[in-house]
Structures are given as structure tokens and as C-alpha cells.
Amino acid sequence: MNFVEHMSAMYRSWRDREPINSAPVLPGMKVLGHLPTFRSNAFAVLSEASTLGDVVRFDLLHTPVFFVKHPDAVGPMLDSQELWLRGEGLQPLLGRNVLSMNGAEWQASRTFAQPTFHPKMTDLVAQDFVQRAITYLDKWHSWARSQTEVDLAREAICLFTQCATPAFGFRFLPEETEAFPAAILRLQQWAFAALAGGKRRSRKVSQDMAMLDGIIERSLNRPPATDQPPTYLDRLRQDHSIPRDSLRDHLMLMLIASSDNPPNTFAFVIKALLDNPEWEEAARAEIADVLGDEPPTVASLESLPLLSRIVDETLRYYPPVWMLARHSTRDVELLEHHIPAGTMALIGTYFIHRHPEFWEDPEQFNPDRFLPHREAERHRYAYLPFGSGPRRCIGSRIALQEVRLLLALFLQRFRVIPTHTGPLPLNGIFALRSTIGVPCLLQELTS
């Protein structure tokens, strides 16, 4: 029996014992199922699956995977770490840390990280971020004056490497900042393909990983600052209970998390405002009324509720963390569909956020969905930009603060002229991205 026959026999064996109350199946290729498309753009596969129902099965090789988009089914998956373990697919890139571990290892790592994300600490980090960003935006002013086309998605990542990562203990060299946007995309593409069927590192991916490891090693070898609170890196370095060879994994997560999804969110906000100029003008009016020409502060964010709602609605419309992976530890039922033990299920955050049973006119961009009285009426699991339950993103507060602060700074200084019209072509692997970024021209605003 050759490999294809063997895989086919395994698939038929699983199918033949499938219970009657099984989920609808997304048809795919024989043997391979949806693996080829899934490896390069899982978003396309889950978009097709979402048309068949709230719980849908599709196959990767001989392995059944379940797509889930109903809040009632998602709740138990996020709340119970006994029935559902978090997927560990990011380990090829991030190693073992609070994002990619389960059980006692995860609990210890989460407990260690919590002081870094205490509100008093994140307020300090966010204020440091805005001061750095004010200086960094001089570069963007030069592009506006020269009418240079820029990709805001790429340039926002560069800004965050310089303005967000120092508070965690990292220092990017200028050439590393310029290389990072392309490097992080290649690394995520490689890691996702490695998860979905295996893929060797290319020379370029090895160079990208070496650059990130070099940033971490150089940062570890710098003496700690004596005039400011200890960073996450400082605390890790001082804790001798953490093996030296584990430091890299914990720091790699912080390095990537602080410089990837928040700028991605910022770029999506700008695209949403370009498509909905009435909300852009309303946000500018709020900023002018509250701040005038003064830069935003952490304290002033409380007086900018519309700005916050715009960011919240963007996270609904374009959630960078567009899916969450879980593994069942035993046989379970999801909306009366049988899910065998050991099965991977993918929670489709993007599709939950557009579920017509829970969102009125879900394709419309409307920040007023997040007025307090409307939020109070919402299903607890209908909005999941940072997950939910015990595994909810520990960095959600600082991420939101930084995106809101940068958005206020940006709208005080610039107007955007799009160079691409129409919907963005989206690709989803670990993160949701536009395949073309957010190309535009910047126009300076006069005081």
C-alpha cells in the first residue's frame, strides 16, 4: 500500500465511524483535503466554510478540523481549559511561553508576566510610547511634504519597533527596523506552513530568525536602566529560577506581540476611516475639542470616547487575531455536533464578528455599536478581539492604549489620500493582513 492509499484508508476509517449528528462538511480534494490552500491562506478556507453553517468540518490530509463561529459554541471552548487546550502551533516561531503553553507551565508564565501588565505599569508604558511617537512622526511629515506613497501598514510596524518595544527592554537598530515588516511576515508564513504539513526553513527565514534572536541577545547583554522601572526583560533576567535557554522564548513573544498586531490594527483603522469619512471627521472634531493642539495622554483617552469606539469597531471589522485554535481533550458536543477527542477546532473570530444573528448590518462600519447600553446587550462571546476566559490576551490594555494614542496623534497631523480604492484583499494565517498593506499619500494639516 502506497502513501496515498494509506492516507485514504485512514480517512475512510474515520468517516465510517462518524456519528449521525456530524457537522456539515466542506468538500475538498481527495486525500489532501484543503491543505494546499490552508497553508497559504487559511482565511480563504474558513471563509468558504462559514457559508455552510456555525460548525463545519473540513479536512487537512486525513485529519478532520472543525470551524466554529457561533458564540454559544465558543463560550465553553474559551472558558474550559480542561475540555479544550490552546493550540500550540506558534511554537516553531515563538518557542514555549505564555501564548504557546498549557497547564502548569502556562499558569507559571502568566503569573510571572502579570506585574508587567498591571494598569499602573501599562499607563507608564503607553505614555513613553506617545512621547517616542511624537518624535518618530517627523519622518512621516517628510513623506507628506515630498508626496511619497507609503504603505501605512508597513510604516506603522516600523514605528512600533522604535516606540513600543523599548518599554519591554528591546532596542532595534535602524536597519533592523527597516527589515522587520518583511521578516515577520516571512517568519509567520513559514511557521504556519510548518504547522500545516511541514516546511523547511529557507535561508532567508533563517536569516530573519537570526535577526530577531540577535535583537534579544543584544538587549539581554545591555545593563538595566537605573532611572526607570524594570522592564519585562529586566525582570526575566533577574529571576534566576528561569533557565537561561528559556529567556529567548519568553522574550520572543514580547518582541513580536508589541510590534506586530497593534500596528496592524492601526492600519486597519485608517482604512476604515478612509471608507467612512463621516466617522473620520467626527473623530477629528472630538480630538480638536478635547485636545486642541496638545498631544494626547493616557489620562486624556477617557475624554475621547468616540476615538475608542472607532478602534473597537475596527477590531470587530478587521480583527488581526482572526481565529483561535483549540484541541478537544475528550469527546464533546458543539451545537449538537459530535467532536471527537483530540480534534482541532478553529474559532472564527472574524466570522463571529459578522454573524447576522448577533450584529445588525454586520458589513456596515458603525462605532456606535459600542455605546455602553448596546455593549451591555451583546452576547458575551460575540466580540472576541483579544479572546476570552482565562486565556484572554494579557496585553490587551496596553495594545488598545497605544493604538488610540497613535490614532489621536495621527489625526491631529495628517489627512490620508488613498492610492487604492475598494475592499482590501485579505490573507489570514496567524494574523489577518491586507496583502497590499494600506497604500496612500499623507497630507499635512495646518494648525
N, C-alpha and C positions, 0 to 999 in steps of 0.2 A: 504493500500500500504506500503510495507516494504522499508527500506533504499535503497536497490539495485534497486528496481523498480522505486523509486522516482528519483534517480540519472539517471537512464536510460531514464525516461520520459523527464527530463530536457535536456539531451543530444540530444534526438530526436527532441525536440522543437527547439533547436539551429540549428541543422543540417538542418531541414526542411525549415528554413528561410534563409539558406546560399545562397548568391548570386552566379550566374553562374560563375563569374570570380574569383572564390575562388582559393586558393593555393592548390598544391598537398598535400595529407595527408599521414603521416607516420602511417601505420597500427599498432594498438596496442591491448591490452587486452580489452575485454568488460568491460565497466564501469570504471575500474581502468586506462585504457589507458597505459601510460608509467610511471605512478607514482612510482611503486616499484623500477625500475632501476634508474630513475631520482634522487630519494632521495639519493642513494648511489654512483652513478657515472653519473652525467648529461652529462659528456663528451662522454660517450658511446651512449647516446640517440642522441645528436646533431651530432655525427659522422655519425650515420645511416641516420639522416635527411639530412645531407649535400649531400648525394648521389642522392637525389630526385630533387634538384633544388636550386635556390637562395633565394626563400621564400617558406617555408614549414610549414604546420600546424601539430602539434601533440597535444594529449590530456592528461591532468593530471586530473584524475577523469572525471567530466563533463566539465572541463574548457579547452577551446582551447588556445593554446600558439603558437606563431609564431617564427620560426627560420629564421634569415636573414643573408645572407653572401655576398651580392653584394654591393660594395662601393656606387653605385648610390642610392640605397635604404637607406643606412646607414647615408648618409650626413644629410638629413632633420631630422632624428631621434636624431642626436647628436647636431645639431645646434639650434633646436627649443625647448625651454622649455615651450612653450605654447601648442604645439601639443603633446609633449612627455615628461612625467615626469620620473625622475630616479626611478628605483626600490628601495624599502625601506627594502629589505629582510635582510640586515645586522643589523637591529635594535635589534634583540634579543641578539646579541653579543656586538655590539658597542654602542647601545643606539642612541641618536639623536645628530648628529654632521654634519660637512661639507660633509661627504660622504653619509650620510643616510637621509638627509633632502631635501626638495624642497622649492621653493618660497622665501618669505622674510626671513624665518629662515635660509635657506641655504645662501642667499646673506650676511646676517649679520655675519654668521660664517666664510664664505670665506674671507670677508673683514678683520675680526679680525686676521685670520691666515696669511694673505699676508706678513706682515713685517718679519715673521719668515723665509719666503722662498724667500726673496729678494736675488739677486745674491751675494751681499757682505756678507750676513749672511750665505748663504749656503757654500760659499768658506771657511769661518771660521769653520763651522761645519765639512766640508769634511777634512780640514787639521787636526782638532782634531781627527777625525776618523782614519786617516792614522797613526798618532803617537801612538794611542792606539793599533792599529792592529799590528804594528811592535813588540810591547811587547807581545801581545797575541799569535802571531805565534810561540813563543818559545815552546808552548805546542804542536804545530803541528810538530816541529822539533823532539821532543821526540818520537812521534809516528813513524816518519820516521826512527829514529835510532833503534827502537825496532821492526820495521816491523809489526806494529799493523794495522790490517784492520780498516779503518774508513769509515763512511758514510759522504761524504763531504757536502751533503745537510743538514744533521743534525748539523754537526760541524760548518758550516757557520752560521746557525741560532744562535748557542751559541756565536760565535764571534760577531755577530751584537748586541746581547743583551748587551754585555760588552763594545763594541766600538762605536756603533751608538746611542744607546738610551741616554747616559749621556748628549749629546748636547741638548736634548729636556727636560732634567730635571729629568731623571729616574736613579735609581741605583738598579741593580739586585744583590741579594746575590748569592754566588756561587751555592748553592743548587737550587735556582730559575732558574738560567741559565741552569743547567742540566735538570731540569724538563720541561722547556718551550717548546722545539720542540714537544714533545708528547702532551703537554697540548694544544698548539694552534691548532694542528690537530684535537684533540677530540672536542674542542670548535667549530671549523668550521664545523665539521661533524654534531654535534648536532644542530647548528644554521641553517644549510642548510636543515636538515631533518625537523626541526620545521617549516621552511618556506614552505616546500613541503609536507604538510599534517599533521604536528604536531608531536611533540615528547617531552616527559617529560625529564627533566634533570636527568641524573643518579647521583649517589653520587660522582663519580669520576669527572664528568663535573662540579658539584657544587664546588668541591674542587679546580678544575682548575680556575674557575671564581673567587673564593675567593683569590687564589694566586695573580691573576692579580690585583684585587681590593686592595689587601694588598700592592702591589708594588706602586700603585698610591697613596694610603693613606700615606704610609711612605714617599714617595717623596714630597707630599704636606706639610708634617709636618717638613721637613728639612728646615733650614734657607737658603735663597738665597745666592749664592756666590757673593762676593763683588769685585772680581778681574777679572770678565769676563762679557760679555754682557748678559742681561737677557735671559733665555731660554723661550721656549713656555710655559712651566709650570709656570715660574715666572710671565709672563705677564698675564696669566689667573688668577693666584692667586691675583694679584694686581688690577684686573679690578672688581670693586665691583658691576658693572651692571650685571655681570653673576652670577646667583644663585649658591650657593654652591653645591646644589644637581645636577647641570648641569656640574660641573667641571669634574666629573668622565667620562661622555660620551665623552667630547672633548679629554680628556687625553687618554682614552682607544684607540681611533683611532690612535693617535700619537705613543702610545706604540707598537701597533701591526704593524702599517704601517712601522715603522722604523726597525723592527726586523724580518719581515716575507718575503715579496716579494723580496727585494733586495738580501738577501742570497739565495733565491730560484733561482733567475736569475744567480747569480754567479755559483751555482752548475750546472745549465744547460749549462753555458759557458764552464765549464771544460769538461762536457760530449761531447759537440760539438767539442771541440778541440781534445779529445781522438779519435773521429770518423774521424777527418780530420787533421791528424798530420802535413800536409804541412802548414796549417794556424797557428798551434801552433809554429812551428819553425820560420815562418815569424814574428810572434809576438815577440818571444824571441829575434830575431835579431834586430828588431826595438827598443825594450827596451834596449838592450845592447848598441846599437849605441847612443841612446839619453841619457840614464841614467847611463850607466856603472853599478857600484855597489851602486850608490846613490839611496835612496828611492824616490819614485815618490812624486810629489807635485801637488797641484791644477794647478799651472802655467804650469807644465811640460806636463799635459794632452793635451794641444794644440799641442805639438810636437809628439804626439803618435796617428796619425790618423788611422792607421790600427787597433790598440787596440780598438779604439772607434767603428770602423766598425764591428769588431768581436762581440762586445756587442750588437750593433744594429741588426745584423743578427741573433744573438741568440734570441733576443726579437721577431723577426719575426718567427723564427722556433719553439721556446718554449715560447710563451707569458704567463707569470704567470697569468695576468688578461686576461683570455682566452675567456670570454664572458662578455657582458654588458647588463643589464636589463633595459627596458623602458616600460612605460604604456601609451597607447594612451588616450588622453583626449576627442577625438571625432572621428567619422568615418574618416578614411584616406585610401589612396591608396599607396601601395608599389609595384612598377613594375607592375602596373595594377591589382594587387590583392587587394581585399577589406579587410580592417582590421577594425572590429567594435570598437566603443568607449569602453574604459575600458579594453582593451585587453593587455595582457603582450606579449612583443616581446623580444626575446633574440638575441642580435647581436653576431654572432660567430666570434670573433676576430681571433681565431686560424685558422678558415677556410677561412676568408678573406685573411689572410697572406699566404695562399697556393692556392689562386684562380688562375687557369691557365690563365685566361684572363688578369691578371694584374701582374703575376710573371712568368718569363721564368724559366723552370725547377724548379718548386717550392719546390720539395723534395730534391734538392741539396743545401748544405750549402755553400754559396758564399758571403763573406763580401763585395766583390766589387760591389754588388748591391747598396751599399750606398756611392759609389763615387759621388761627388757633381753633375756631369752632369746627372747621372742616377736618382738621387733623384729628380732633377728638372723636369724630365719627368713623374714622377709617379703620379697616381691618388691620390688626396688629402686624400681620405678615404681608401686607400689600405693598409695603415700601421698605426695601432692604439694601440701600446703597452701601451699607457697612456690615451687612449680615445681621444676625440677631442671636439672642441667647448667650450662653457663656463664651462662645467664640466670636462675639461681636468685635469688630476691629478696635483694638486698644488705642489706635492713633486717630480716631475719627474727629475728636475735638480739635486737635492741632491742624489737621488737614482742612477742616472747614474754616478755621480762623485764617489760615494762610491764603486760601482761595478768595475769601471775602475781602481781606485786606488788599491783595493784589488787584482784585477787580475794582475796588474803590480808587486806588492809585491810578490804574489804567484809564478809567472813565474820566478822571479829573484831567488827564493829559492828552488823550488821543481819541480820535474817531477812526473807524475802520472802513476801508473801501474794499469790498470783496473782489477778488480776481477769479473766483469760481462761484457760479450760481447753481442752485438746485441742491438736492439732498447729497450728503456726504456718502461716499462708498465706504461701508464699514467692514472691518475684519475683526473677528474675535478669536483669540486663543486664550491666554491667561487674562489679558486685558482687552477691552473694546477700544479700537482705534479707528481713525479715518485713514484710509490707505493713501490719501493725498495730503494729509495734515489739514491745516486751515490756512490756505494761501490768501494773502491780502496785501494791501498797501496801508500804511499808517499815515494819518493826518494829524498834525499838532493842533491842539486847541489853544486859542489865545485867551489870556485871563480877562 
